[in-house]
């Protein structure tokens, strides 16, 4: 299964989390060294789930031969890169996280 949730808050904001949006961007590394975008999601719901929704138990994709990214592209084995951009309501506050993962 593939799922991801970002639990993020602006520590200077009380009552609300102080976050405007979380953007997920996933690319696939190709054999020639290039990358191909496979999925992008701007999440505004407070759970900040990779595949949307406002439930802390974020939706997941069951990986297998017929698995697809939202939008229909096949999820294939390979190396992937994730970029996560977090924009706070305060424009002076911004975070950027990234990591690689492998689907076998």
CORSULRA-V100662 format. One record per residue. N is the residue number from 0. OMEGA is omega in radians with two decimals (* if undefined). Layout:
# CORSULRA-V100662
n=N omega=OMEGA
n=N omega=OMEGA
This chain:
# CORSULRA-V100662
n=0 omega=3.12
n=1 omega=3.07
n=2 omega=3.12
n=3 omega=3.07
n=4 omega=3.08
n=5 omega=3.11
n=6 omega=-3.00
n=7 omega=3.11
n=8 omega=2.98
n=9 omega=-3.06
n=10 omega=3.14
n=11 omega=-3.12
n=12 omega=3.09
n=13 omega=3.12
n=14 omega=3.12
n=15 omega=3.13
n=16 omega=3.10
n=17 omega=-3.10
n=18 omega=3.10
n=19 omega=-3.11
n=20 omega=3.00
n=21 omega=3.13
n=22 omega=3.07
n=23 omega=3.11
n=24 omega=-3.10
n=25 omega=3.05
n=26 omega=3.10
n=27 omega=3.05
n=28 omega=3.11
n=29 omega=-3.10
n=30 omega=-3.12
n=31 omega=3.12
n=32 omega=3.11
n=33 omega=3.06
n=34 omega=3.11
n=35 omega=3.08
n=36 omega=3.12
n=37 omega=-3.09
n=38 omega=3.04
n=39 omega=-3.14
n=40 omega=2.98
n=41 omega=-3.05
n=42 omega=3.14
n=43 omega=-3.13
n=44 omega=-2.98
n=45 omega=3.11
n=46 omega=3.12
n=47 omega=-3.13
n=48 omega=3.14
n=49 omega=-3.09
n=50 omega=3.06
n=51 omega=3.14
n=52 omega=-3.10
n=53 omega=3.13
n=54 omega=-3.13
n=55 omega=3.00
n=56 omega=-3.01
n=57 omega=3.06
n=58 omega=-3.14
n=59 omega=3.00
n=60 omega=3.06
n=61 omega=-3.11
n=62 omega=3.14
n=63 omega=-3.06
n=64 omega=-3.09
n=65 omega=-3.07
n=66 omega=3.11
n=67 omega=2.98
n=68 omega=3.00
n=69 omega=-3.05
n=70 omega=2.98
n=71 omega=-3.13
n=72 omega=-3.12
n=73 omega=3.00
n=74 omega=-3.07
n=75 omega=3.07
n=76 omega=3.11
n=77 omega=3.14
n=78 omega=-3.07
n=79 omega=3.09
n=80 omega=3.11
n=81 omega=2.98
n=82 omega=-3.14
n=83 omega=3.12
n=84 omega=-3.12
n=85 omega=-3.12
n=86 omega=3.10
n=87 omega=3.06
n=88 omega=3.04
n=89 omega=-3.04
n=90 omega=3.11
n=91 omega=-3.09
n=92 omega=-3.07
n=93 omega=3.08
n=94 omega=3.12
n=95 omega=3.12
n=96 omega=3.03
n=97 omega=3.11
n=98 omega=3.08
n=99 omega=3.02
n=100 omega=-3.10
n=101 omega=2.96
n=102 omega=-3.11
n=103 omega=*
